[in-house]
Structure formats: C-alpha cells, structure tokens
C-alpha cells in the first residue's frame, strides 16, 4: 500500500488561536487559475471577497509567498489563507484547566462554549481559548463535547501523540460519567441500562431512535430526588453516539432540563442569551494514559444550577463562573 504524502507545514501562523484554512487543488478540473477554483469552492463567500483576499496578498503558497489571482491552476497545489472570523458574542463563563502536563491538557468547560471551531463558533471555543491562554499552538482536541454540555474535555499537546489518545475513545477505553438534572418519575425503575439504535442525519438538528441492532448504550442511575419534582441522575455512556444521553433520557420520559431539542425543537435563542443552560455535565474522565501508562482520574468542579438553585437557573441567573 502506497503511503499518503503528508501535506507541507502551514506557512501561516495561527490567528486568535485558530488555524489557517488549507486548500489542496483537485487533481482534475476545468479551472484555468487558482482564483477560479477558490471562487467556485468558496461560493458562499462571494467573488468579491475572494478577489479582495488575492489583492491583499492573503492567499499564500507553501513557500509563504502571496499567490496571484491569475496564477495558473496546478493540480495538487496547496494554498492557505485565514478566513474572516464571524462576529461572536463572548461566552461570559470561566474556562478552567484541571490538569496540564507535557502530553495532555484537561479542561473543565462551561455551558455554551463549543469545543472546537465549527460554523459560527470559531475564536470563542475551548480549543482557541486554550491555545491563546496557554500559548500552546499545537494543542488539539482528543474528543468533543456538545456546545451546550459542560464538563471535562481532553486535549493533546503533541501532534504525534494525538492518535494514541483518540484511539482510547474510539476503543471505548475511557470511562466517562455524566450528571444530569431532569424530572423525577417515581414509576421509572432505576438503575437500568438503555440500549437502542440512534441515527443522526446530516442537516437534521435532532437524532432519533430507530429499529435495528443497538449502537447506543447508556447506564442511568438515580442519585437523588426532592419534593419539587426534580431529580439528579448519574449517566454512564457505553458508546458515543451524537446526543445519546439526551435521546435516552427523553425516551425514558425524563428529558434533561434546558434541552432545546428534546422532547421538541424550540425556536433558536438570540446570540448572547446564556439563560437556562442544558443541565448536563461531563463529571468524570478515567483512563490509562497510552503514552506514560499513568492512571488518570479527573472530576469536574462544576455544579448544575437547576439543582443547586432552581429559581436562579429558571430566572437565568446564577454564578457565571460555575455554569
């Protein structure tokens, strides 16, 4: 098997903790210039934006030199540029580092902060923040949490070690424990292990359960309940399907508080509305370090607002640093 040649290193530095965009020109195509290809490929940006990037010398080749708008199209050629960052409302909650060594960083992320750049969330992400604050440009995520979920996320320091840590998650050798606040149903027999088949279609906001071989397994345990009808649950996923815990809790008839998708999709909230965060927290991560052999056990120091002070959570208040 012929090995794939790795791309050349980026000639551009990160900006605000965000990597430049790398584009490899396809082997086949009818484009005569690099500009023609980028205008078609980045049609959402518009030809005027692309022309402005070329005019300002913002599109560069592997040698770091600006590529001219009329540069001939060369199959396999790489070009880099920084995308124009979308306007983002800063997420006003603290990002905490619970562990840092020469191999990994474990962050305790707040609700509403995306793990990695995606869509309209780029500079306001855990990865970009950590790269800036810790001055580790090589930092990468070993896995991700949903933007609305708070808790522990693992990052790798050395690019050559990233695969070893990602393999832990792929092979289910990381024990993850979550905490959730949801309604209490006295008739719901717990603990129990929920097994179902979950599918998430591209472009559809919600995942759904379908008939077929289970691909999602979750252990659900009742930790405590109280007179106001709320309960605190311990959730231990055995698999990692998109929205798995949220789907399983909804299927049990106890949807997680603050969930904008389950049991029904709510209207999008305005940017900057950080009220009533989803009451789901990645509480614990446990694994054997694949590089050092050390046994790691990390626990989030965050609390779920609906349990500690339901009235503050319902009103959209509460201590910002602990969301």
Secondary structure as UniProt FT lines:
FT   TURN            16..17
FT   STRAND          21..24
FT   HELIX           34..41
FT   TURN            42..45
FT   HELIX           47..55
FT   TURN            56..57
FT   TURN            62..63
FT   TURN            69..70
FT   TURN            75..76
FT   STRAND          78..81
FT   STRAND          96..100
FT   STRAND          104..109
FT   TURN            111..112
FT   TURN            119..120
FT   HELIX           126..134
FT   TURN            137..138
FT   STRAND          140..141
FT   TURN            147..148
FT   STRAND          150..156
FT   HELIX           159..161
FT   HELIX           162..170
FT   TURN            171..172
FT   STRAND          175..183
FT   TURN            186..187
FT   STRAND          192..199
FT   TURN            202..203
FT   STRAND          208..210
FT   STRAND          216..225
FT   TURN            227..228
FT   STRAND          230..237
FT   TURN            242..243
FT   HELIX           244..251
FT   TURN            252..253
FT   TURN            257..258
FT   TURN            271..272
FT   STRAND          280..288
FT   TURN            290..292
FT   STRAND          295..299
FT   HELIX           305..308
FT   HELIX           310..315
FT   HELIX           320..322
//
